[in-house]
């Protein structure tokens, strides 16, 4: 863990393209500003949003960013390529919303019905859509986020694998357990 401006975070690499960060009890924008100052020398970062709601850093076309927050957790990713991040707290399980799953995801989830597996799929879907700049404006069942062994994740879109660097994993942060996914498009 690193500390900056009283914000504690977990850092995970996105290959050679960038990194993703997870924190508890911090807002996503606060986490982003702390990381940008500490890692990239961008002090008092002005985070803006485009017409579709995607965050960006004015005047810094070399850095792509993504933000997520849920249940007391915040995630931030920064890379030299389009990037997406999503986080979900690992809390009480629920019946998966099967209608938002691709057929390959549903089959994988039936083989491994753990709630954490569903969250790896879901956070993968959201991270991919954020990296594409779409948010949830695309039907989630049209493509597949397929968690593999360890922390790997494959995205299959229109029957083709999407080239990306990233991870999908479970982490504990300040007493909260999260499932989070970050990926950068190659």
For each residue, the residues with C-beta under 8 A, 3 or more apart:
1: 8 9 10 11
2: 8 9 11 38
3: 6 7 8
4: 7 9 34 35 37 38
5: 33 34 37 38
6: 3
7: 3 4 23 26 30 31 34
8: 1 2 3 23 24 174
9: 1 2 4 21 22 23 26 31 34 35 173
10: 1 21 22 23 171 173
11: 1 2 19 20 21
12: 19 20 21 22 167 169 182
13: 18 19
14: 17 18 19 20 77 79 83 165 166 167 182 183 184
15: 165 166 184 186
16: 165
17: 14 79 80 81 83 165 184 186
18: 13 14 64 77 78 79 80 81 83 184
19: 11 12 13 14 39 77 78 79
20: 11 12 14 75 76 77 78 85 166 167 180 182
21: 9 10 11 12 31 35 75 76 77
22: 9 10 12 73 74 75 87 171 173 178 180
23: 7 8 9 10 26 31 73 74 75 173 174
24: 8 72 73 74 173 174 175 176
25: 72 174
26: 7 9 23 30 31 34 74
27: 30 31 69 74
28: 31 32 67 68 69 74 75 76
29: 32 33 47 67
30: 7 26 27 33 34 74
31: 7 9 21 23 26 27 28 34 35 74 75 76
32: 28 29 35 36 45 47 55 65 67 76 78
33: 5 29 30 36 37 44 45 47
34: 4 5 7 9 26 30 31 37 38
35: 4 9 21 31 32 38 39 40 76 78
36: 32 33 39 40 42 45 57 78
37: 4 5 33 34 40 41 42 43 44 45
38: 2 4 5 34 35
39: 19 35 36 78
40: 35 36 37 63 78
41: 37
42: 36 37 45 57 60 63
43: 37
44: 33 37
45: 32 33 36 37 42 57
46: 57 58
47: 29 32 33 55 56 57 65 67
48: 55 56 57 58
49: 53 54 55 56
50: 53 54 56 133
51:
52: 133 134 135 137
53: 49 50 135
54: 49 50 66 130 133 135
55: 32 47 48 49 65 66 67
56: 47 48 49 50 60 64 65
57: 36 42 45 46 47 48 60 63 65
58: 46 48
59:
60: 42 56 57 63
61:
62: 80
63: 40 42 57 60 78 79 80
64: 18 56 78 79 80 81 82 83 184
65: 32 47 55 56 57 76 77 78 83
66: 54 55 76 77 83 84 85 127 130 131 182
67: 28 29 32 47 55 74 75 76 85
68: 28 74 75 76 85 86 87 126 130 180
69: 27 28 73 74 75 87
70: 73 87 88 89
71: 88 89 91 176
72: 24 25 89 176
73: 22 23 24 69 70 87 89 173 176 178 180
74: 22 23 24 26 27 28 30 31 67 68 69 87
75: 20 21 22 23 28 31 67 68 69 85 86 87 178 180 182
76: 20 21 28 31 32 35 65 66 67 68 85
77: 14 18 19 20 21 65 66 83 84 85 182 184
78: 18 19 20 32 35 36 39 40 63 64 65 83
79: 14 17 18 19 63 64 82 83 184
80: 17 18 62 63 64 184
81: 17 18 64 184 185 186
82: 64 79 131 132 133 184 185
83: 14 17 18 64 65 66 77 78 79 130 131 182 183 184 185
84: 66 77 126 127 128 129 130 131 132 182 183
85: 20 66 67 68 75 76 77 127 130 180 181 182
86: 68 75 122 123 124 126 127 130 180 181 182
87: 22 68 69 70 73 74 75 123 178 179 180
88: 70 71 119 122 123 178 179 180
89: 70 71 72 73 176 177 178
90: 115 116 119 170 177 178 179
91: 71
92:
93: 115
94: 115
95:
96: 101 109 118
97: 100 101
98: 101 106
99: 141
100: 97 122 125 140 141
101: 96 97 98 105 106 109 121 140 141
102: 105 106 140 141 142 143 144 145 156
103: 106 107 144
104: 107 108 144 146 156
105: 101 102 108 109 121 144 145 146
106: 98 101 102 103 109 110
107: 103 104 110 111
108: 104 105 111 112 117 121 146 147
109: 96 101 105 106 112 113 117 118 121
110: 106 107 113
111: 107 108
112: 108 109 117
113: 109 110 117
114: 117 118
115: 90 93 94 118 119
116: 90 119 120 170 179
117: 108 109 112 113 114 120 121 147
118: 96 109 114 115 121 122
119: 88 90 115 116 122 123 179
120: 116 117 123 124 145 147 153 168 169 179 181
121: 101 105 108 109 117 118 124 125 145 146 147
122: 86 88 100 118 119 125 126 145
123: 86 87 88 119 120 126 127 168 179 180 181
124: 86 120 121 127 128 145 146 147 153 155 168 181 183
125: 100 121 122 128 129 140 143 145
126: 68 84 86 122 123 129 130 136 181
127: 66 84 85 86 123 124 130 131 145 166 181 182 183
128: 84 124 125 131 132 143 145 155 157 162 164 183
129: 84 125 126 132 134 135 136 137 138 140
130: 54 66 68 83 84 85 86 126 127 133 134 135
131: 66 82 83 84 127 128 164 183 184 185
132: 82 84 128 129 138 185
133: 50 52 54 82 130
134: 52 129 130 137 138
135: 52 53 54 129 130
136: 126 129 140
137: 52 129 134
138: 129 132 134 142 143
139: 142
140: 100 101 102 125 129 136 143
141: 99 100 101 102
142: 102 138 139 157
143: 102 125 128 138 140 155 156 157 158
144: 102 103 104 105 154 155 156 157
145: 102 105 120 121 122 124 125 127 128 153 154 155 168 181
146: 104 105 108 121 124 153 154 155 156
147: 108 117 120 121 124 152 153 168
148: 152 153 154
149: 152
150:
151: 167 168 169
152: 147 148 149 167 168
153: 120 124 145 146 147 148 164 166 167 168 181 183
154: 144 145 146 148 161 162
155: 124 128 143 144 145 146 161 162 164 183
156: 102 104 143 144 146 159 160 161 162
157: 128 142 143 144 160 162
158: 143
159: 156
160: 156 157
161: 154 155 156
162: 128 154 155 156 157 185
163: 185 186
164: 128 131 153 155 183 184 185 186
165: 14 15 16 17 183 184 186
166: 14 15 20 127 153 181 182 183 184
167: 12 14 20 151 152 153 181 182 183
168: 120 123 124 145 147 151 152 153 179 180 181
169: 12 120 151 179 180 181
170: 90 116 177 178 179
171: 10 22 177 178 180
172: 175 176 177 178
173: 9 10 22 23 24 73 176 178
174: 8 23 24 25
175: 24 172
176: 24 71 72 73 89 172 173
177: 89 90 170 171 172
178: 22 73 75 87 88 89 90 170 171 172 173
179: 87 88 90 116 119 120 123 168 169 170
180: 20 22 68 73 75 85 86 87 88 123 168 169 171
181: 85 86 120 123 124 126 127 145 153 166 167 168 169
182: 12 14 20 66 75 77 83 84 85 86 127 166 167
183: 14 83 84 124 127 128 131 153 155 164 165 166 167
184: 14 15 17 18 64 77 79 80 81 82 83 131 164 165 166
185: 81 82 83 131 132 162 163 164
186: 15 17 81 163 164 165
